[in-house]
Amino acid sequence: MSIRWIFAAVALCGLTLPACNENKGHTAVEREIPAPKEPPLPPPVRAERLDPVNQAAARKELETAIVSSDPIMRMHAIEAAQNGMGASSKALILARLKDAESPVRFAAAMAAGQLRLADARDELAGLINDSDPQVGLAVRYALHRLGDTRYTKDLQQSAKDPQPGIRANTAMILGMLGEPTGVRVLRPMLRDYEDAVRLQAAEALWRLGDEAGLKTLVSLSSSKFSDDQCVALLGLAGPRDRRVLGHIRAGLTAYHTEVQLVAARAAGMLGSDMGYTVAADAVKSTDPRQRHLAALALGAIGRSDAQGMLAELLKERESQDVRLAAAQAILQLQNPASAAGN
């Protein structure tokens, strides 16, 4: 997800380049290329036993958010429950398959597939022809994950759908299914006229181990647009391939704090705490979006000594999104004994 290879190669080799000078007879002056900026080092790990009170409060926050009157909050709560509670969130997710709002049904179907919730099979089958085609995509993903592949071939057609959102989510699902045959559908999507479709196709191809997707994501991770950088960094980390850690490390010193925090989260997804200090500093930010991203990063990093900061974020009243992210993160932390065994 970032094109930094040439610059990085020169800097790492410690090369110097002659300054431009068109006047003959003058000695060329060598100018040293400055070393890339280094992110702040993480503090030593302080192993702490997880507080069951914090864990219970986090689960309560998720249970409250998943029945919120705001459908967007219900969607976010489904993802947080999936990531933080895993299969123990089954009852919460199954209930939302009947939600009146189609984006919530979409999120619930995706979570049911991600967690392979066998108890969702009948409800999913009833949604195969949902009034919203986006829900139909998620249902096909979930059923495939549960062993019913009868409808998976429909994704070849939805990849050409007139609606960009359908094409983008089709690309996402093809990557998440992990089937190598998806590459032949995804490669043409790299030439789609919509940026979102091309980006999602690149992420999906990289999940499937295709270098064309990797190159596109590497390029976008150094885009002039911070949103592109954030999506690209998470896409790079998606397959959990530590070879991309150098590109993600560069994001820790990006101009925008939001990009730094997403890079910290991406590094955590790859098993590195190199972004811990970036995330810990942002916990005190006056910007709720930065606090939200900081909580997600600390959860991905998984250090038990982050629980005090996350517990404070779980209590805040300004932003439910921050509380939800903190709840997910608290449930992602590992006890020192568990972490040592991994």
C-alpha angles and dihedrals in degrees: 000000000000137000103220099119099109095046092044093050092053094046095047092050090053092232124165126213126214115248115247110264123164096182112101117223094038120110113243112245116223116226119201117226110233117243116254115270112264122226117237113274117250116246119250113281115262106202110222130178110242115254111237089208090062091046092052092047090051093052090048090053091053093047090052096046095048090064094041118138087236111084092204089057090049089053092050091047091054091055092044091050091049092050098039105034103025116190091354087073090065097113092048093051097043091054091056093056084079094049117137091228116077096214088058091049088050092053092046093050091049090050092048089054095044091052094037093231103189091191088066094062099097095043090048092050088056090055097051090105096036116165089245112065090207089065088050090058092052091047091053089051093050095046091049089053089051092053101263105119098164093109101037093094088066087075089073088066097040088055085070097042116138090235112084091209091058091049092048094050091045088056091048092051094047089056094047093050089062095214112148090216088070090075094076090054094044101047095069088049089067085075095051115133091232117082093213092055093048092049093048091047090052092051091048093049091051089051086056091050096254114150093211088067092047093053092050093049093047089053094048093049087071094043118136087239115082093208090058090049093052095049091044094051093052090045091053091052095045098091090047091234107155092203088086094056091104092060091047091048089059089058091061089073097041119137095248119067090216090060090049090053094049088049089052089053092047091051089051089053086058093051098260127124093197089119096050095106092047089053095042091052091051092055085079094049119127088221112088092206090059091048089050092052091045091056092050090050094050090049092052091048089050101202111160091217089070093069095092092056092044092049089057091050089050089061098051119116102198099077131025088194089062092049091048093050090047091050092052091047095049090054091049094056117104130220110245092249091053093046092050090054094056 
